[in-house]
């Protein structure tokens, strides 16, 4: 009897064996699975960079140089980041149709997949702002009133207080912000394209950018109201002054002529 009881297993032995097996399995997965995932991501990124380099050589290298170092026809792209590429190419400003005071917005010629590849290649040349996620630029839950305050303080001098745009010096201009993708507005604030200053997160927080996007989305929507009556294009004193001179002064002249004509008739009778 003593011999048999000595061979009998402890009740917790099976549990210990099971926990050991799970630990070994988990260790093997941790050792191999993440490595495989990381390797797959690295391979996909390398392929994107390679494809982006090919697209760059065809559509961009003639102005920006074969390695993105810049030429007399185009600035260096080292360190501009993926966000700058997504904005410039996504809005059709690049590739540039012809040299001028400013690159105009036009129909994009590259697909989103090609833009991502170009952005991956340019980002590989030097660290810069990344393409924002939807959570970063979505106006949902933003403070519209705060966005209006920030926009009037930092942006209205060039873009007008409702984002209608405006003229600058030497043939340059601040483009209208109507019907602009919120992602591109965010990227413009991050990268400062052309004549615009940049507003990185250290200068303007991510939340502040969301607030500005929400403000523009509100004032340029069909649901926005104009408490002053006719908005006259929302261009401010230029259109209002023109309206006052042409229609207001014209109406006063018409009334003066009518009064004079009726006064002359009254004297004759």
Secondary structure, DSSP 8 states (H G I E B T S, - for coil): -HHHHHHS--TTHHHHHHHHHHHHHHHHHHHHHHHHHHHHHHHHHHHHHHHHHHHHHHHTHHHH-TTS--BTTB---TT-HHHHHHHHHHTT--S-SS--SS-------S-HHHHHHHHHHHHHHS-------HHHH--TT--HHHHHHHHHHHTHHHH-TTS--EE-STT-EE---TT--HHHHHHHHHH--TTS----TTTS-HHHHHHHHHHHHHHTSTT---TTS--GGG-THHHHHHHIIIIIHHHHHHHHHHHHHHHHHHHH-
